[in-house]
Amino acid sequence: MIRLTDSAVRHLQALVAEQGADGKGLRLFVERGGCAGLSYGMNLDHPHEGDEVIEQEGVQLIIAQDSLQFLRGSTIDYCDDLTGTGFRINNPNAVRSCGCGTSFETAEAAHAAEHHG
């Protein structure tokens, strides 16, 4: 299960209203690349067939099927502090994260690198 904090829900509600993006939700995906091997991506989008859609307090979090394994158990927060403003992902599957906060490595990837390196 992936969940949004109250702060993330409030910001997403405001973002959807501000951009007139009715029916859209926050699409969260994982792609190869970044400092640590995998990186997070986000945008406002409509759900597509096969997506995992999590509805929470009137907003949608949309996860592409191929990204779900990397994000299971994550919490999405929204922060506005000295380290930056934006959605932040607390991902229990990440064994190493880059200082940029958008790139991570999973235990499976680290294990594979040890045995192929």
Secondary structure, 3 states (H helix, E strand, C coil): CCEECHHHHHHHHHHHHHCCCCCCEEEEEEEECCCCCEEEEEEEECCCCCCEEEEECCEEEEECHHHHHHHCCCEEEEEEECCEEEEEEECCCEEEECCCCCEEEEHHHHHHHHHHC
